């Protein structure tokens, strides 16, 4: 809501794109990490195409998302980075409070 007062909708849209790109990188990295940390865990689905244990589709997803991130303006990267860090901090505080309760 605070970004609505920025006055430029394209800036707000690009900050939203930044957060979505970060989400895509985290999801694809999680798929790769799970393949290495828990290779024998039962899965509801399998990702086709692997080089050894490295799934190709998530690796290409990370690479293409990083290329899209490189297209954003530096101010968008800065503001988006702050938004992601603040969101992660709020999530960690909420998780600790729920664990303590």
Backbone torsions as a table, in degrees:
resi	resn	phi	psi	omega
1	UNK	NA	-35.9	-177.9
2	UNK	-63.8	-30.6	-178.1
3	UNK	-73.3	-15.8	178.5
4	UNK	-63.3	-26.4	-179.3
5	UNK	-85.8	2.3	178.1
6	UNK	-67.2	-25.8	175.7
7	UNK	91.9	-22.4	-178.8
8	UNK	-117.0	112.1	-176.6
9	UNK	-67.7	-29.3	179.0
10	UNK	-67.9	-32.9	175.4
11	UNK	-65.4	-45.8	179.1
12	UNK	-61.9	-42.2	179.3
13	UNK	-64.2	-39.6	179.8
14	UNK	-70.1	-34.1	174.6
15	UNK	-66.3	-39.4	175.6
16	UNK	-62.7	-42.5	176.5
17	UNK	-59.5	-42.3	178.9
18	UNK	-57.4	-48.1	-178.4
19	UNK	-65.2	-35.4	176.5
20	UNK	-67.0	-40.8	178.5
21	UNK	-62.7	-41.7	177.6
22	UNK	-62.4	-40.9	178.0
23	UNK	-61.5	-43.5	178.6
24	UNK	-62.4	-41.2	178.5
25	UNK	-63.0	-44.7	-178.9
26	UNK	-64.1	-41.9	-179.9
27	UNK	-65.0	-47.0	179.3
28	UNK	-65.0	-38.7	176.8
29	UNK	-65.4	-35.4	177.8
30	UNK	-64.5	-39.6	177.9
31	UNK	-61.7	-44.7	179.3
32	UNK	-65.2	-44.1	-178.9
33	UNK	-62.8	-42.1	177.9
34	UNK	-63.6	-35.0	178.5
35	UNK	-62.6	-34.9	-179.0
36	UNK	-87.0	-37.9	-176.2
37	UNK	-82.2	-31.8	-178.1
38	UNK	-136.7	67.2	-174.9
39	UNK	-68.0	-25.4	-177.2
40	UNK	-98.9	5.2	179.8
41	UNK	-66.8	142.0	178.1
42	UNK	-65.5	136.7	-177.1
43	UNK	-121.4	144.6	175.4
44	UNK	-75.9	-25.4	179.8
45	UNK	-148.7	161.2	176.0
46	UNK	-121.4	144.3	176.1
47	UNK	-91.8	122.8	-179.3
48	UNK	-73.4	153.7	174.6
49	UNK	82.6	99.7	179.7
50	UNK	-136.2	150.2	169.3
51	UNK	-111.9	101.7	-170.5
52	UNK	67.9	-124.6	176.1
53	UNK	-95.8	-5.1	-178.4
54	UNK	-80.5	114.5	176.3
55	UNK	-73.7	128.3	-173.6
56	UNK	-70.8	-42.8	-175.6
57	UNK	-60.0	-48.2	176.5
58	UNK	-63.9	-34.1	178.1
59	UNK	-65.6	-42.4	176.2
60	UNK	-66.3	-36.8	177.0
61	UNK	-60.8	-43.2	178.1
62	UNK	-64.6	-45.7	-178.6
63	UNK	-61.9	-45.7	-179.0
64	UNK	-68.3	-35.6	177.5
65	UNK	-67.1	-38.3	176.8
66	UNK	-65.2	-35.3	175.1
67	UNK	-64.7	-39.1	176.5
68	UNK	-66.2	-39.1	177.0
69	UNK	-61.8	-35.6	-179.0
70	UNK	-66.8	-18.0	-179.7
71	UNK	-81.9	-12.7	-176.6
72	UNK	-80.7	154.1	178.7
73	UNK	-69.0	156.2	-177.6
74	UNK	-64.6	-35.4	178.4
75	UNK	-66.1	-38.1	176.9
76	UNK	-64.2	-42.1	178.7
77	UNK	-63.0	-40.8	179.7
78	UNK	-65.8	-51.9	-178.9
79	UNK	-65.0	-42.3	177.8
80	UNK	-62.2	-40.5	176.7
81	UNK	-61.2	-42.0	177.4
82	UNK	-63.2	-42.5	179.6
83	UNK	-61.7	-42.5	-179.7
84	UNK	-66.1	-43.4	-179.8
85	UNK	-65.2	-43.6	178.2
86	UNK	-63.4	-42.7	178.2
87	UNK	-62.5	-41.6	178.0
88	UNK	-65.5	-39.3	178.5
89	UNK	-64.3	-42.8	178.1
90	UNK	-62.9	-41.5	178.5
91	UNK	-63.5	-41.9	179.1
92	UNK	-65.6	-41.1	177.8
93	UNK	-63.4	-43.8	178.3
94	UNK	-63.1	-37.4	179.1
95	UNK	-67.7	-41.4	179.3
96	UNK	-67.2	-38.0	178.1
97	UNK	-65.7	-40.7	-179.8
98	UNK	-71.7	-30.3	177.2
99	UNK	-72.1	-33.1	-178.5
100	UNK	-76.7	-24.2	-176.1
101	UNK	-78.3	NA	NA
